Amino acid sequence: MKVLVVEDEHHIADGIRFNLEAEGYEVTVIDDGGVALERIACDSFDAIVLDVMLPTLDGFEVARRLRERLDYTPILMLTALGRPEDVLLGFEAGTDDYLPKPFDLNIFLARLNGLIRRQAWSRGGSTSADDGRILVNGRTIDLQNLELMSRGELIPLTLMEAKLLQYLIENEGRPVSRKEILEDVWELQVDTDTRAIDNFIVRLRKYLEDEPNNPKIVQTVRGIGYRFVNLSQSDRPE
């Protein structure tokens, strides 16, 4: 397994490298966002550990550019003191998980291993009957493999897009607040509202709605948040 560590604090990068190599990973360390983006373009990795504050390009921009070129390598972002604004910007850019600095080594390894396992499952495909696939408005959502099939087009989902969509589906018909989404989906204990959630909703509407500007499936509940509707039992695969 190959892991790219993009971190410009050398003592942190060296510690991550040492512990990942002890776990059997092949590790590449780069201390510059722009250089990392160039390296990823010509090499493949099973996961990326990405710091926020980097020379040339910050971690948000690196993640955003990777997703724009349809590179869905799992990204574990390292954030300064777990600031909510960093976490939300990271998710919006397309990262899959985050850890605040300083972090516990065992938690770091568990999060990274989880992302890599999920990616391996996706590459291998799922053939079980209970594999998280749901039909919505003629689209097939595969929550386990982080994919959505829409009119013959396969759309990769980020982990956070899939988690938000699953949360809305599980609460079908019930208005859920932005605060609930922050706490239950992203595990952030913050009181302030954020546009990041609205941007995620815009993307989900593009995936699911026939008319994203006139949503019927992912509806806005004024003054509260959002409600997922129109998912009948007949839409579920047998």
C-alpha positions in Angstrom: 0.0 0.0 0.0 1.3 3.4 -1.0 0.6 6.5 1.0 1.5 10.1 0.1 2.1 12.4 3.1 1.9 16.1 2.2 3.2 17.9 5.3 5.7 20.8 5.6 6.3 20.4 9.4 9.2 17.9 9.1 9.0 16.5 12.6 5.4 15.6 12.0 6.1 14.2 8.5 9.0 12.1 9.9 6.9 10.7 12.7 4.1 9.8 10.3 6.5 8.2 7.9 8.2 6.1 10.6 4.9 4.7 12.0 3.4 4.0 8.6 6.5 2.2 7.4 6.4 0.2 10.6 2.9 -0.8 9.6 4.2 -2.0 6.2 3.2 1.0 4.0 5.3 2.5 1.3 5.5 6.2 2.2 6.3 9.2 0.1 6.7 12.6 1.8 6.3 15.9 0.0 6.3 19.3 1.8 4.7 21.5 -1.0 1.2 21.4 -2.3 2.0 22.2 -5.9 4.7 19.6 -6.0 2.4 17.1 -4.5 -0.2 17.7 -7.1 2.4 17.2 -9.9 3.5 13.9 -8.2 0.0 12.6 -8.0 -0.5 13.2 -11.7 2.2 10.8 -12.6 2.0 8.2 -9.8 -0.8 6.4 -8.0 -1.4 6.2 -4.2 -3.8 4.3 -2.0 -4.3 7.2 0.3 -3.2 10.8 0.8 -2.4 12.4 4.2 -2.8 16.1 3.5 -2.0 19.1 5.7 -4.0 22.3 5.4 -1.2 24.9 5.5 1.3 24.2 2.8 3.6 26.2 0.5 2.5 27.0 -3.1 -1.0 25.4 -2.8 -2.8 24.8 0.5 -4.5 21.5 1.3 -7.9 22.8 0.3 -6.8 23.7 -3.2 -4.9 20.4 -3.6 -8.0 18.4 -2.7 -10.3 20.5 -4.9 -8.0 20.2 -8.0 -7.8 16.4 -7.5 -11.5 16.0 -7.4 -11.9 18.3 -10.4 -9.8 16.0 -12.4 -11.8 13.0 -11.1 -9.1 11.7 -8.9 -10.9 10.1 -5.9 -7.9 8.8 -4.0 -8.9 8.9 -0.3 -7.8 12.0 1.5 -7.2 12.3 5.3 -6.8 16.0 6.1 -4.8 17.3 9.0 -6.3 20.5 10.4 -4.9 23.1 12.8 -6.5 22.5 16.2 -9.6 21.0 14.5 -11.0 24.4 13.7 -14.6 23.9 12.4 -13.9 26.3 9.4 -10.9 24.1 8.3 -12.9 20.9 8.6 -15.9 22.2 6.6 -13.7 23.8 3.9 -11.9 20.5 3.7 -15.1 18.5 3.2 -16.3 21.0 0.7 -13.1 20.6 -1.3 -13.6 16.8 -1.3 -11.6 15.4 1.5 -12.9 12.1 3.1 -11.9 12.5 6.7 -10.0 14.8 9.0 -7.9 14.8 12.2 -7.0 17.8 14.3 -3.5 18.4 15.4 -2.1 17.1 17.7 -3.6 13.7 17.1 -3.3 10.3 18.7 -1.3 7.8 16.6 -3.7 5.0 17.1 -6.7 7.1 15.9 -4.6 8.3 13.0 -3.9 4.7 11.9 -7.5 3.6 12.4 -8.8 6.5 10.3 -6.3 5.9 7.5 -6.8 2.2 7.5 -10.5 2.7 7.3 -10.2 4.9 4.2 -7.9 2.5 2.5 -10.2 -0.5 3.2 -13.2 1.4 1.9 -11.3 2.2 -1.3 -10.3 -1.4 -1.7 -14.0 -2.5 -1.4 -15.0 0.1 -4.0 -12.4 -1.2 -6.5 -13.4 -4.8 -5.9 -17.1 -4.1 -6.3 -19.9 -5.4 -4.2 -22.1 -8.4 -5.1 -24.1 -8.9 -1.9 -27.8 -8.4 -1.9 -27.6 -6.0 1.0 -24.9 -3.7 -0.3 -26.5 -0.3 0.3 -27.8 0.3 -3.2 -30.9 2.5 -3.4 -32.9 3.7 -6.4 -34.0 7.3 -6.3 -35.7 9.0 -9.3 -34.2 6.5 -11.7 -30.7 6.9 -10.2 -28.9 4.0 -8.5 -27.1 5.1 -5.4 -24.4 2.7 -4.1 -23.5 4.0 -0.7 -21.0 1.2 0.0 -19.0 1.8 -3.1 -19.5 5.6 -3.1 -21.0 5.7 -6.6 -24.1 7.0 -8.2 -25.4 5.8 -11.7 -27.4 8.5 -13.4 -28.6 8.0 -17.0 -25.7 5.8 -17.9 -23.1 8.1 -16.2 -21.2 6.7 -13.2 -20.6 9.5 -10.7 -18.1 9.0 -7.9 -19.2 10.3 -4.5 -16.9 11.6 -1.8 -17.3 9.9 1.6 -18.9 13.1 3.0 -21.4 13.3 0.1 -22.4 9.7 0.7 -22.7 10.2 4.4 -24.9 13.2 4.0 -27.0 11.5 1.4 -27.4 8.4 3.7 -28.3 10.6 6.6 -31.0 12.4 4.6 -32.4 9.1 3.3 -32.5 7.6 6.8 -34.5 10.6 8.0 -36.8 10.6 5.0 -39.8 12.9 5.4 -38.4 14.6 8.5 -36.9 18.1 8.3 -33.3 18.0 9.5 -31.6 21.1 10.7 -28.1 22.3 9.6 -27.1 21.9 13.3 -28.1 18.2 13.2 -26.1 17.7 10.0 -23.0 19.3 11.5 -23.2 17.2 14.6 -24.4 13.8 13.2 -22.7 13.7 9.8 -19.6 15.7 10.3 -19.2 15.3 14.1 -18.7 19.0 14.6 -20.0 20.7 17.8 -20.5 24.2 16.5 -23.4 26.7 16.9 -22.8 28.8 13.8 -24.4 28.2 10.5 -22.4 27.5 7.4 -22.7 27.7 3.7 -20.7 24.5 3.3 -23.8 22.4 3.9 -25.8 24.4 1.3 -23.0 23.7 -1.2 -23.2 20.0 -0.5 -27.0 20.1 -1.0 -26.5 21.8 -4.4 -24.2 19.0 -5.5 -26.7 16.3 -4.3 -29.5 18.0 -6.2 -27.4 18.0 -9.4 -27.0 14.2 -9.0 -30.6 13.4 -8.1 -33.0 16.0 -9.4 -34.4 16.3 -12.9 -34.6 20.1 -12.3 -32.0 21.0 -9.7 -33.3 24.6 -9.5 -36.8 23.2 -8.7 -35.9 20.4 -6.2 -38.6 17.8 -5.4 -36.4 15.2 -3.7 -34.0 17.2 -1.5 -36.2 20.0 -0.4 -35.4 23.2 1.5 -37.4 23.6 4.7 -37.3 27.3 5.3 -35.9 28.3 8.7 -34.9 24.7 9.5 -32.8 22.9 7.0 -33.6 20.1 4.5 -36.0 17.2 3.9 -35.5 14.1 1.7 -38.8 13.0 0.1 -40.2 10.8 -2.6 -38.3 7.6 -1.8 -40.9 4.9 -2.0 -40.5 1.2 -1.2 -40.9 0.5 -4.9 -37.8 2.4 -5.5 -35.7 0.0 -3.5 -34.0 -2.9 -5.3 -35.3 -6.4 -4.3 
